[in-house]
Amino acid sequence: MSVDTQAATDRLMRFLAVEGVTGKEAAIGREIAAALKDLGVPMDAIRLDDANTRIPMPTETGNLIVDLPGRGAMHNQPRIMFMTHMDTVPLCAGAKPKLAGRKIVNEAKTALGGDNRAGCGVLVTLAAELAKQRLDHPPITLLFCVREESGLWGARHVKTSDLGSPIMAFNYDGGSASNVTIGAVGADRWQVEIFGRASHAGVAPERGISSTMILALALADVKAGGWFGKVVKGKRKGTSNVGPVTGGEGRPAGDATNVVTDYVHVRGESRSHDSKFFKEITRAYKVAFEKAAKRVKNSDGKSGRVKFKAQTDYYPFRMKESLPVVRRAVAAVSGIDGVPRIRSANGGLDANWMVRHGIPTVTFGAGQNEAHTIDEWINLDEYDRACALAIRLATMR
């Protein structure tokens, strides 16, 4: 399928220039809606849902949902959906996109935001080319999610009744357009509060109970047990990480170097394609913190304590290759002279929640490279292929 590649690149540059880190997607949502209106999409076909009212953290706006009616001989076929996410990681704040040959790079010392403004560009280009070329296609829903980067919250809280009952979906989020991603890991996010006892560290350190020492012993135990980083236990594989360590609500852990630290707040995550295994990783952290708290005692024999909480952020999945959505994806990649590479992702995707909602979803890339780093760049050849692939997916009979 032919694509106006210059117009597609212009849209991508336009979207990259709009700041919209996770939870603050209002401006990029307005920009996408304006671009769609410029293409002739009626205002009443573009709307925001109320997912942000159910997300348990401040979120400026809901998911952006667009309804495209079917056209021509395919107008009454079952609805399909294309989706992506609008937000970028906080490191993208202040990005300055710049064309450099067949790449888009960044003039600022930030991440670029190709993850996932490239996906936004693909979906808007799909709407543009369907209208411009007057191509036959079934009814289509476009879904632009919020807060993907901070926990897949927009996809988690979208109401499927708002989506028009699509029978399958295609998600754009990272890498090559030839990658047919049909599965992804699941994850627990956990947090632990470590309660110690303050005392003057120079005069009577023995009377204190150090929360930082409890943290150190717990993490040493986790590392010694092989539960940190890449985790391999026989045939079972997963990963884990320890995230922010604070005194709670963003404050430093501890008040001063001459006071025994009485409180530390720690967050982390456990991931695996095996839901039982990532929960086992989480349990290893819980046991380590509880054990460490009992080991750290003051001169009166009192020990520290911990309060450990965990929740499943998203569930692992892997779809069967025989499903219609996978067969359509493979055929479409082949149809644009690509070589389909069926794979599973080691990170979470909005597709995790779409599949959980009962909508089988395949994920493709759109030319994003080195995401979440200051070296991020976009391959425009791959981006153009992703746009052509979307058109192929939308118009296949």
N, C-alpha and C positions, 0 to 999 in steps of 0.2 A: 504494500500500500504506500502511495506517495504521501509525503509529509512536507509542509512548508517549513523547512528546517530553520530558516532565518527567523520566522515568526516564533517558532518554538523556543529558540535560544533567547530571543528578546523577552519572552514571557518569563523564562527562568531567571534571567538577570533582574527583571522587575521584582520577582518574588524574593530573590536572595537579598535585595536591598532593603527589605522590610524586616525590622527586628521583631522577633516573636518567640522568645524562649518559653520553655514549658510552663504552662499555667498563665501565660500572658499572650494569648493568641488572637486577641480582638483585632489588632491592626492587620495582621496577615489575613484573617478571615474576611475583613472588609475589602482588602486588595483582591483576593480571589473572587469574591462576589462581584466586584466592579468589573473585573476582567471577563467574567461570564456574561454579565449584562451587556458589555460592549460587543459580545459575540451574538447577541440577540436572544439569550436565554431569558424568558420572562421572569419578572421579579417574584411572582407567586410560585415559581418553581424552585426558588432558592430560599432556604430557611435555616435557622439555628435551632437545635433541640435544647432540652433543659438538663442535659447530662451533668453540666457544671454544678447544678444544685444538689446532685447526689455524690459528687466527688468529695472525699473528706479532707480537702485542702483548698485554699483559695484558688479559684480558676475563673478567669475573666469572662469566658464565653463558652457556649456549648459547641457540640460538633456541628459542622456545616454540612448540610444535606441538600443535594440537587437532584431533581427528577427530570429526566429526559424522556419524552414519549417515544414509542417505537415509530419506525418509518418504513413505508413501502411494504414489500412482501413479507417482512419479518415483524411487522408492527404488533401482531397479536401473539408472538412467541413469549415464553416465560421470561420474566425480568432477570437480568444479571446485574452485578454490582462491581464497580471499580472503587478502590479505596486507597488512602494514604494518610499520613499524619501531617498536621500543620506546624507542630512545635519543633524547636531545635533545643539542643543542650545549652545550658547557661554560658559555656565557653564561646558560643557563637555571637554573643552580644558585641556589637561594634564592628561586625564583619564588613569588608569592603571588596565586593566581587570585582574581578577584572578578567577580561578575555585575554588569553595567551595562546594564539593558534587554535587548535582544536581542544583546548582545555579552558576551564574557568578556575582561576586561582584566587588567592586572597591577598590584598595589599596590607591588611591589618594583621597583627600578631594574635589572632583569635582563630577559632574554628570557623569554617566557611558557612555551614548551614545547608550543604548539599543534601545532607540527611536532615530534613527530608523535603526541601523545597524542590528537588528534582522530581519527586513523586507528585507534588502539586502541579508542576509544569506539565507532566505527562497527562494528568487527568484533564486539565484545562485545554491542552492541545487536542486531546481526544474529542472533547465537545466541539472545538473549533473545526476540526477536519470533518467530523460527521455532518455538521451543518454546511460547511463550505462545499463539500463534494456531494452533498445530498445522498449519502450512502444509506442503504437499507440496513436497519438494525433493530433488535428487540428493545423493549423498554429498558432503560438503564438508570440505575441509581449511582450517583457519585457521593462518596462519603469522605470527608476530610476530618480526621479525628484530632482531639486535643489531648494533651498530657500523655502521649505515648512514651516520651523519654523519661518520665518520672513514675512509670508503673503501669502503662497501658490503660489508663483510667478512662479515657474517652470511649474506647472500644468496649471496655468492661461495662460501662453504664449506659450505652446506647440502648434505646428501646427498639427491639426488632420490628415492632409494629410501625415504626416510623420509616422503615426502609423499603416498604412495598413488596415484601415477600420474595426477595431474589432467590433463585435456586442455586446460585454459585457466586463466588466473588474472586476478584483478582486484586491483590495488594501490591503496592510498589514501595519497597523499602530496602535499598542497599545492594550494591554489587552489580553483577552483570545481568543483562536482559535475558541471557540464555540459561541462567540459573532458575530451575523450576523447584522452588522450595515448598515441600509438602509436609514438613514437620518442624518442630522446634522444642527446645527444652521447657521445662516448668521450673518454678522457683519459689522458695520461701524467702520472705524478708523477715528478719528478726531484730529485736532490740533488747538490750539488757540494761537495767539500772543497777549500779553497784553502790551499796551503802556501806560506808566505813564510819570512822569517828575522828573528828578533828582534834588536834592538840598542837602545842607549840613544838615544831620540829627541832628547834635548837635547845630547848630547855627540857622537854619531857616527851621525846618522840615515842618512847615505849608505851605511853598512855593512849596513843592514837591507833587507829586501824586504817591502813592506807588502801583506798580504793584503787589507786594506780598499781599497787603491788598485786592486788587481786587480779586486775586486768592482765598484768604481765605474766603471772603464773598460769592463768587460764589459756592465754594465747600460746605460751610455751608448750603447754600440755597438748593443745590442738595441733600444733606444728609437729610435735614428736609423734603423735598418733597418725600423722599423714592425712589430716582432715582439712588442711589449709591449701588454697591455690588449686592446682590440678589434683583431684582426688581419685585414686584408682584402688579399688578393693576387689581383687579377682577380676571378674568380667564386668563389674559395675564401675561406671565412670561418672564423674561430676566435677563441679568446681565450687569454690567458696571464696568469700572475701569479707574483710572487715572494713566497714566504711567509716563515716565520721565518728570521732571520739571527742565528746564535749562534756561540759558540765550541765547540759540540759538547756534547751531553748537557745542554742547557739553560743552560750557562755563558755569560757575556758574551763577545763576540768581543774579544779583547785583554785584557791584565792591568791596564794603566794607561795614562794619556795620555802618560807619558814613556817608553813602550816601543813600538817599532814592532811592529804586530800581525803575529804569525807564523802565525795560523791562523783561518780563518773557515769556518763550515758554513752552507750556504744550501739551502733547499728551495723548490720551485716546481711549477707544473703547466701543462700545455698541453691545450686542449680544442678539439674540432671535431666536426661531424657526419661529416666525412670522415677516416677513420682514417689515410690517407696524409698528410693535411695536418697533423694534430696532431703527428705524428712529425717533419714538416718544421719545425714551430715548435720542437720540442724540440732538433732538430739546430742550429737557429740559436743557441740558448742555449749549447750545447756548444761550437760554433765560437767564439763570442764570448768565453767564459771561457778557452779554450785560447789564443786570440790575445792576450788581455789579459795572461795569465801570462807570455808571452814578452816583452811590452813593458816590464814592470816589472823593472828590473835594479838591482843595487847597484853600489858603486864597484869591485868586483872583476869585474864583468861577469856575475855569476850572476843567473839569473832565477827567478821563482817557478814553481810547477807546480800543476796541478789534477787532481782525480780525480772524474770525472763519471759518475753512474749514473742510468739511467732505466728505468722499467717501466710497462707499460700497466696502469692501474688498472681500467678497464672499457672495453668496446668499444661503439662507436655502433651503433644499430639503427634501423630504421624498418620496421614491418610493413605488409603490403599491406592496403588497406582492404577487400578482398574476403574476408579471413580470417573464419572463424566467430566468433572472439573479438571482432573489431571490429564485425561486424554485430550481435552480441548487445549490445555496449556502446551502440551508436548507438540500437538499438531500445529499450533500457532507459531511456536518458535521455529519449527522446521519450515513453515510457510514463509518465513522471512530469511530463509537461508542460514538459520542458526543450527547449532548442535545442542539439543536439550540436555541439561545436566541435572538430573533429579537428585535432590539433596535435602538434608535437614539442617536447621540452623542451631547454633550453640548459644544463641541469645533469644530473648522473648520477642514476639511480634504481635501486632494487633490481630493477626490471624489466629493466635492462640484463643482469643476471646470470641472471634467470629465462629470458629469451629465449635467452641463451647456453646454458642448461641444456636447452633444447628445449621450454620451456613458454611459449607465446605469452601475453603479459601486457599488459593495458591499465591505465593509471593514471588515477585520478580525484583531485580535491581533496575536502576535507572542511571547508572554511570557514576554513582557515588564512590569515592575512594578515600581512605584514611579518615573515616568519620570519627568525630569527637576528638580530633587532634588539631594542632595549629598547622599541620601539613596537609589538611584536607583539600581535595580538588575534585573536579567533575570532568569526566571523559565525555566530550560532546558526541563522539561517534556512538558510544553506548547509549547516551541519552536519546539520540535520534532513533536508535534501534528500539528502545523502550517505547517511544511514541508510536512507531510503526507497528510494534507488537500489540499495543493497546487497540489500535484500529483493527488489526487482524482478529483479535479476540472478540471484538464487538460485532464484527460483521460476518463471521463464519456461519455457514448454514449447516 
